[in-house]
Amino acid sequence: MKKIFFQSSLPRAGSTLLQNVIGQNPDFYVTPTSGVLELLYASRGNFTSSPEFKAQEQKEMELGFKSYCKNGLEGFFNGITDKPYVIDKSRGWGIHYNFLNSFYPNPKIICMVRDLRGVYSSMEKNFRKNQHLDSGIVSHGQMKGTSTEKRVDIWSAGQPVGLAIERIYQIIREGLDKNILFIKFEDFCQNPEQEMIKVYNYLELPYYRHDFNNVQQLTIEDDSVYGVYGDHKIKKEVKPLKKDYEEIMGVGLCSSILNKYKWYYDYFQYNP
């Protein structure tokens, strides 16, 4: 029986890069953005609302449903790969830790995080370079989304960025953070081997020597599905990030982000 691990990271924080680095290890099958959680989540909804399940002995049904989820999760990947290890990537695994833990005990979840100024700056850069497409958030008549500041406000109040940040806050509040390995994208780019050693120690697996200068793209996604912000192409070389967020967004907006998310900068020990 293969072992399944999980990645539940912030958007624009290197999750695709991490998957493809880990994928260099021939023992690992790594997913692009996965829909497996959605399958299980939808099943939970049907299990909760279906009168056929409600009418039967509840403890027995609960045991059956948890077994269904565990075997469904494992069966999905048994149908795809014969590799012994899987890392499934979905932003929802972290906040649904207790649901996952109920049928797949003590799951290992990796979460890539990033200086939020870099996250928002990356979103803005994608917006600017895709002007041939309608972003869906700009209305000049209503003066909606017409400035960088307004776009950051929109992203902070919705998906994918705002929801992902809120989930991290809730994970910390519920004490689930003690079960999750957080990796700073900046640290990973600065010293990838050091961070990968942390990953293998957390997964309780022997270290595999990776080639950080020649990372091949193993995960394939159609970025057109995600609109102007779809960007799952990786660079072959892992190298330090350029801190251009003040250049892109301005000093004032960057200061506002620091103030708004002080809890985040304190928790992850970012030095502004």
C-alpha positions in Angstrom: 0.0 0.0 0.0 1.4 3.4 -1.0 1.9 6.3 1.4 0.1 9.5 0.4 1.3 12.9 1.5 -0.3 16.3 0.9 0.7 19.8 -0.1 -1.6 22.7 0.8 0.2 26.0 0.0 -0.4 29.6 -0.6 -0.9 30.7 -4.2 2.2 32.2 -5.9 4.4 30.6 -3.2 6.3 27.9 -5.2 4.0 24.9 -4.7 4.4 23.8 -8.3 8.2 24.1 -8.1 8.3 22.1 -4.9 6.2 19.3 -6.6 8.5 19.1 -9.5 11.6 19.1 -7.3 10.2 16.2 -5.3 9.2 14.5 -8.5 12.9 14.0 -9.3 12.8 11.3 -6.8 11.7 8.2 -8.8 9.7 6.9 -5.7 7.3 9.8 -5.9 4.2 10.5 -7.9 3.5 14.3 -7.7 0.2 15.9 -8.8 -0.6 19.2 -10.3 -3.5 21.1 -8.7 -5.6 18.1 -7.7 -9.4 17.6 -7.5 -9.2 14.5 -5.2 -10.3 16.6 -2.2 -13.3 17.8 -4.1 -14.4 14.3 -4.8 -14.2 13.5 -1.0 -15.8 16.8 0.0 -18.7 16.2 -2.4 -19.1 12.6 -1.0 -19.3 14.1 2.5 -22.1 16.4 1.4 -24.1 13.5 -0.1 -23.4 11.3 3.0 -24.6 14.1 5.3 -27.8 14.9 3.4 -29.0 11.6 1.9 -32.0 10.2 3.7 -30.9 6.6 3.0 -27.8 7.2 5.2 -29.8 9.1 7.8 -32.2 6.3 8.2 -29.6 3.7 9.2 -27.6 3.2 12.4 -25.4 6.2 12.5 -22.2 4.8 14.0 -22.2 2.0 11.5 -22.7 4.5 8.6 -19.9 6.7 9.9 -17.5 3.7 9.9 -18.5 2.8 6.4 -18.1 6.4 5.1 -14.6 6.8 6.6 -13.6 3.5 5.1 -15.1 4.6 1.8 -13.0 7.9 1.9 -9.7 6.1 2.8 -10.1 3.5 0.1 -11.3 6.0 -2.4 -8.3 8.2 -1.8 -5.9 5.2 -2.0 -7.8 3.7 -4.9 -7.6 6.9 -7.0 -3.8 6.8 -6.9 -3.6 3.0 -7.2 -5.3 3.5 -10.5 -2.7 6.1 -11.7 0.7 5.0 -10.4 2.6 2.1 -9.0 5.1 4.4 -7.2 5.2 3.9 -3.4 4.7 7.6 -2.5 2.3 10.3 -3.6 2.1 14.0 -2.9 -1.3 15.4 -3.7 -1.5 19.2 -4.1 -4.6 21.1 -3.1 -5.0 24.3 -1.2 -7.8 22.8 0.9 -6.0 20.0 2.7 -4.7 22.2 5.5 -8.0 23.7 6.6 -9.6 20.3 6.2 -7.0 18.6 8.3 -9.5 17.2 10.8 -11.7 15.7 8.0 -8.7 14.1 6.4 -7.4 12.9 9.8 -10.7 11.2 10.5 -10.1 8.6 7.8 -6.4 8.9 7.0 -4.8 9.3 10.5 -1.9 11.6 11.1 -1.6 13.0 7.6 1.6 14.8 6.6 0.9 18.2 5.0 3.4 20.6 3.6 2.5 24.3 3.2 4.6 26.7 1.2 4.3 30.3 2.4 5.7 33.6 1.1 6.1 37.2 2.0 2.6 38.4 1.2 4.0 41.5 -0.6 5.6 39.0 -3.0 2.3 37.1 -3.4 0.3 40.2 -4.3 3.1 41.5 -6.5 3.1 38.3 -8.4 -0.7 38.5 -8.9 -0.3 42.1 -10.1 2.4 41.1 -12.6 0.3 38.4 -14.0 -2.6 40.9 -14.4 -0.4 43.4 -16.2 1.1 40.9 -18.6 -2.2 39.5 -19.7 -4.0 42.7 -20.9 -5.3 40.8 -23.9 -7.6 38.9 -21.6 -10.5 40.2 -19.4 -9.4 39.6 -15.8 -13.0 39.7 -14.6 -12.3 42.2 -11.7 -12.0 45.5 -13.6 -14.9 47.8 -14.3 -13.9 51.3 -15.4 -17.5 52.5 -15.3 -17.8 51.5 -11.7 -14.1 52.3 -10.9 -13.8 48.7 -9.7 -10.3 47.1 -9.8 -8.9 50.0 -11.7 -5.7 50.5 -9.5 -3.2 48.2 -7.9 -4.5 49.1 -4.5 -8.1 48.2 -5.5 -7.0 44.9 -7.1 -5.1 43.9 -3.9 -8.2 44.7 -1.9 -10.2 42.4 -4.3 -7.7 39.6 -4.1 -7.5 39.9 -0.3 -11.2 39.4 0.0 -11.7 36.4 -2.3 -10.1 33.5 -4.0 -7.5 32.3 -4.3 -5.3 34.7 -2.1 -7.7 36.0 0.5 -9.2 32.6 1.2 -5.8 30.9 1.5 -4.5 33.5 4.0 -7.7 33.2 6.0 -7.3 29.5 6.1 -3.7 29.8 7.5 -5.0 32.1 10.2 -7.7 29.6 11.1 -5.2 26.7 11.0 -3.0 28.6 13.6 -6.1 29.5 15.7 -7.2 25.8 15.9 -3.7 24.6 16.7 -3.5 22.5 13.5 -0.2 24.3 12.6 1.7 21.9 14.9 0.9 19.1 12.4 1.9 20.9 9.3 5.4 21.6 7.9 5.7 25.2 6.7 8.4 26.1 4.2 9.2 29.7 3.3 9.4 30.1 -0.5 12.3 32.5 0.0 14.2 30.0 2.1 13.6 27.3 -0.4 15.0 29.5 -3.3 17.9 30.6 -1.2 19.0 27.2 0.1 16.9 24.5 -1.5 18.9 21.5 -0.2 18.5 22.7 3.4 14.7 23.0 3.0 14.4 19.7 1.2 16.2 18.0 4.1 13.4 19.4 6.4 10.8 17.9 4.0 12.3 14.4 4.1 12.8 14.5 7.9 9.1 15.5 8.2 8.0 12.8 5.9 10.3 10.3 7.7 11.9 9.2 4.5 15.6 8.9 3.5 16.9 11.9 1.7 17.2 11.9 -2.0 19.8 14.1 -3.6 18.0 16.5 -6.0 19.4 18.6 -8.9 18.2 22.1 -8.2 19.9 23.4 -11.4 17.8 21.3 -13.7 14.3 20.9 -12.6 12.1 19.3 -15.3 8.4 20.1 -15.5 6.5 16.9 -14.6 3.2 18.4 -13.6 1.1 19.6 -16.5 -1.8 22.0 -16.2 -3.9 23.9 -18.7 -3.4 27.4 -17.3 -6.2 28.8 -19.5 -8.6 27.2 -17.0 -7.5 29.6 -14.3 -7.7 32.8 -16.3 -5.1 35.5 -16.3 -3.6 34.3 -13.0 -2.9 30.7 -14.2 0.9 30.3 -14.2 2.1 26.8 -13.4 5.2 26.8 -15.5 8.4 26.5 -13.6 12.0 27.7 -14.2 14.6 24.9 -14.4 16.9 26.5 -11.8 16.1 27.1 -8.2 17.6 30.5 -7.3 16.9 33.4 -5.0 13.9 35.6 -5.6 14.1 39.2 -6.8 12.4 41.4 -4.2 10.6 43.7 -6.6 7.3 44.2 -4.8 8.0 47.9 -3.9 8.8 48.5 -7.5 5.6 46.9 -8.7 3.2 48.0 -6.0 4.8 51.1 -4.3 6.1 51.6 -0.8 2.8 52.8 0.6 0.8 49.7 -0.5 3.6 47.4 0.7 3.5 49.1 4.1 -0.3 48.7 4.2 0.1 44.9 3.6 2.7 44.7 6.4 0.3 46.4 8.8 -2.8 44.4 7.7 -1.1 41.0 8.1 1.1 41.7 11.2 0.1 38.3 12.6 1.4 36.6 9.5 4.7 38.3 9.5 5.1 37.7 13.2 4.2 34.0 13.0 6.5 33.2 10.1 9.2 35.5 11.4 9.5 37.6 8.3 11.8 40.5 8.8 10.2 43.4 6.8 
